[in-house]
Amino acid sequence: MNSPEHPSPDPPATVDILQRVKPGCEAAFEQVLADLIEAARAFDGHLGVNVFRPSDRANPEYRIVFKFDRISHLQQWETSAIRQRLLDRANRLTVGTGQTSVLTGLETWFTLPQQPGLAPPARYKMVVITGITIYVLINLMNLLVLPLLTLLPPLLRTLVVTFLMVALMTYVVMPRLTKLFAGWLYPKSKR
């Protein structure tokens, strides 16, 4: 069994990449990015990609977040020949080497889009925010969702509630709470 003292040797992984594109090369970079995303989809364990496009045309900086179910699957993608070829194309269109960080475990829920590469918050802070959030969501699920699922068998009800809760935590709740509590999670002295 895994615990905080003995984490899984092959946990889920998120790669957070911050890359500036040479002015005037945005369209060509978008094509390479589309090819990278398409290629990544073919790899085992690929869970998706989020792209945050530049808001400042004078400084076109992209944030790209790849998610994989296991770090071993991420490593297969990172060492693949197709990725290397596509990165060679992308490197001709970008400024510098960019900034990359790999996150595993709960810390993947605690990323700030405007500050990629920031070290994750202290574990106790992640536990506090995650614990309170799960407590609230469990109670909301019990009140609002479970009554709608009474016709389903108990195991199927649990499966539906579990996936709904994980989706809400990953895509809706945690990104907003991370922004809301950024001052506490990431004290200014550490930024």
Secondary structure as a PSIPRED ss2 file (coil, helix, strand):
# PSIPRED VFORMAT (PSIPRED V4.0)

   1 M C   1.000  0.000  0.000
   2 N C   1.000  0.000  0.000
   3 S C   1.000  0.000  0.000
   4 P C   1.000  0.000  0.000
   5 E C   1.000  0.000  0.000
   6 H C   1.000  0.000  0.000
   7 P C   1.000  0.000  0.000
   8 S C   1.000  0.000  0.000
   9 P C   1.000  0.000  0.000
  10 D C   1.000  0.000  0.000
  11 P C   1.000  0.000  0.000
  12 P C   1.000  0.000  0.000
  13 A E   0.000  0.000  1.000
  14 T E   0.000  0.000  1.000
  15 V E   0.000  0.000  1.000
  16 D E   0.000  0.000  1.000
  17 I E   0.000  0.000  1.000
  18 L E   0.000  0.000  1.000
  19 Q E   0.000  0.000  1.000
  20 R E   0.000  0.000  1.000
  21 V E   0.000  0.000  1.000
  22 K C   1.000  0.000  0.000
  23 P C   1.000  0.000  0.000
  24 G C   1.000  0.000  0.000
  25 C C   1.000  0.000  0.000
  26 E H   0.000  1.000  0.000
  27 A H   0.000  1.000  0.000
  28 A H   0.000  1.000  0.000
  29 F H   0.000  1.000  0.000
  30 E H   0.000  1.000  0.000
  31 Q H   0.000  1.000  0.000
  32 V H   0.000  1.000  0.000
  33 L H   0.000  1.000  0.000
  34 A H   0.000  1.000  0.000
  35 D H   0.000  1.000  0.000
  36 L H   0.000  1.000  0.000
  37 I H   0.000  1.000  0.000
  38 E H   0.000  1.000  0.000
  39 A H   0.000  1.000  0.000
  40 A H   0.000  1.000  0.000
  41 R H   0.000  1.000  0.000
  42 A C   1.000  0.000  0.000
  43 F C   1.000  0.000  0.000
  44 D C   1.000  0.000  0.000
  45 G C   1.000  0.000  0.000
  46 H E   0.000  0.000  1.000
  47 L E   0.000  0.000  1.000
  48 G E   0.000  0.000  1.000
  49 V E   0.000  0.000  1.000
  50 N E   0.000  0.000  1.000
  51 V E   0.000  0.000  1.000
  52 F E   0.000  0.000  1.000
  53 R C   1.000  0.000  0.000
  54 P C   1.000  0.000  0.000
  55 S C   1.000  0.000  0.000
  56 D C   1.000  0.000  0.000
  57 R C   1.000  0.000  0.000
  58 A C   1.000  0.000  0.000
  59 N C   1.000  0.000  0.000
  60 P C   1.000  0.000  0.000
  61 E E   0.000  0.000  1.000
  62 Y E   0.000  0.000  1.000
  63 R E   0.000  0.000  1.000
  64 I E   0.000  0.000  1.000
  65 V E   0.000  0.000  1.000
  66 F E   0.000  0.000  1.000
  67 K E   0.000  0.000  1.000
  68 F E   0.000  0.000  1.000
  69 D C   1.000  0.000  0.000
  70 R C   1.000  0.000  0.000
  71 I H   0.000  1.000  0.000
  72 S H   0.000  1.000  0.000
  73 H H   0.000  1.000  0.000
  74 L H   0.000  1.000  0.000
  75 Q H   0.000  1.000  0.000
  76 Q H   0.000  1.000  0.000
  77 W H   0.000  1.000  0.000
  78 E H   0.000  1.000  0.000
  79 T C   1.000  0.000  0.000
  80 S C   1.000  0.000  0.000
  81 A H   0.000  1.000  0.000
  82 I H   0.000  1.000  0.000
  83 R H   0.000  1.000  0.000
  84 Q H   0.000  1.000  0.000
  85 R H   0.000  1.000  0.000
  86 L H   0.000  1.000  0.000
  87 L H   0.000  1.000  0.000
  88 D H   0.000  1.000  0.000
  89 R H   0.000  1.000  0.000
  90 A H   0.000  1.000  0.000
  91 N H   0.000  1.000  0.000
  92 R C   1.000  0.000  0.000
  93 L C   1.000  0.000  0.000
  94 T E   0.000  0.000  1.000
  95 V E   0.000  0.000  1.000
  96 G E   0.000  0.000  1.000
  97 T E   0.000  0.000  1.000
  98 G E   0.000  0.000  1.000
  99 Q E   0.000  0.000  1.000
 100 T E   0.000  0.000  1.000
 101 S E   0.000  0.000  1.000
 102 V E   0.000  0.000  1.000
 103 L E   0.000  0.000  1.000
 104 T E   0.000  0.000  1.000
 105 G H   0.000  1.000  0.000
 106 L H   0.000  1.000  0.000
 107 E H   0.000  1.000  0.000
 108 T H   0.000  1.000  0.000
 109 W H   0.000  1.000  0.000
 110 F C   1.000  0.000  0.000
 111 T C   1.000  0.000  0.000
 112 L C   1.000  0.000  0.000
 113 P C   1.000  0.000  0.000
 114 Q C   1.000  0.000  0.000
 115 Q C   1.000  0.000  0.000
 116 P C   1.000  0.000  0.000
 117 G C   1.000  0.000  0.000
 118 L C   1.000  0.000  0.000
 119 A C   1.000  0.000  0.000
 120 P C   1.000  0.000  0.000
 121 P C   1.000  0.000  0.000
 122 A C   1.000  0.000  0.000
 123 R H   0.000  1.000  0.000
 124 Y H   0.000  1.000  0.000
 125 K H   0.000  1.000  0.000
 126 M H   0.000  1.000  0.000
 127 V H   0.000  1.000  0.000
 128 V H   0.000  1.000  0.000
 129 I H   0.000  1.000  0.000
 130 T H   0.000  1.000  0.000
 131 G H   0.000  1.000  0.000
 132 I H   0.000  1.000  0.000
 133 T H   0.000  1.000  0.000
 134 I H   0.000  1.000  0.000
 135 Y H   0.000  1.000  0.000
 136 V H   0.000  1.000  0.000
 137 L H   0.000  1.000  0.000
 138 I H   0.000  1.000  0.000
 139 N H   0.000  1.000  0.000
 140 L H   0.000  1.000  0.000
 141 M H   0.000  1.000  0.000
 142 N H   0.000  1.000  0.000
 143 L H   0.000  1.000  0.000
 144 L H   0.000  1.000  0.000
 145 V H   0.000  1.000  0.000
 146 L H   0.000  1.000  0.000
 147 P H   0.000  1.000  0.000
 148 L H   0.000  1.000  0.000
 149 L H   0.000  1.000  0.000
 150 T C   1.000  0.000  0.000
 151 L C   1.000  0.000  0.000
 152 L C   1.000  0.000  0.000
 153 P C   1.000  0.000  0.000
 154 P H   0.000  1.000  0.000
 155 L H   0.000  1.000  0.000
 156 L H   0.000  1.000  0.000
 157 R H   0.000  1.000  0.000
 158 T H   0.000  1.000  0.000
 159 L H   0.000  1.000  0.000
 160 V H   0.000  1.000  0.000
 161 V H   0.000  1.000  0.000
 162 T H   0.000  1.000  0.000
 163 F H   0.000  1.000  0.000
 164 L H   0.000  1.000  0.000
 165 M H   0.000  1.000  0.000
 166 V H   0.000  1.000  0.000
 167 A H   0.000  1.000  0.000
 168 L H   0.000  1.000  0.000
 169 M H   0.000  1.000  0.000
 170 T H   0.000  1.000  0.000
 171 Y H   0.000  1.000  0.000
 172 V H   0.000  1.000  0.000
 173 V H   0.000  1.000  0.000
 174 M H   0.000  1.000  0.000
 175 P H   0.000  1.000  0.000
 176 R H   0.000  1.000  0.000
 177 L H   0.000  1.000  0.000
 178 T H   0.000  1.000  0.000
 179 K H   0.000  1.000  0.000
 180 L H   0.000  1.000  0.000
 181 F C   1.000  0.000  0.000
 182 A H   0.000  1.000  0.000
 183 G H   0.000  1.000  0.000
 184 W H   0.000  1.000  0.000
 185 L H   0.000  1.000  0.000
 186 Y C   1.000  0.000  0.000
 187 P C   1.000  0.000  0.000
 188 K H   0.000  1.000  0.000
 189 S H   0.000  1.000  0.000
 190 K H   0.000  1.000  0.000
 191 R C   1.000  0.000  0.000
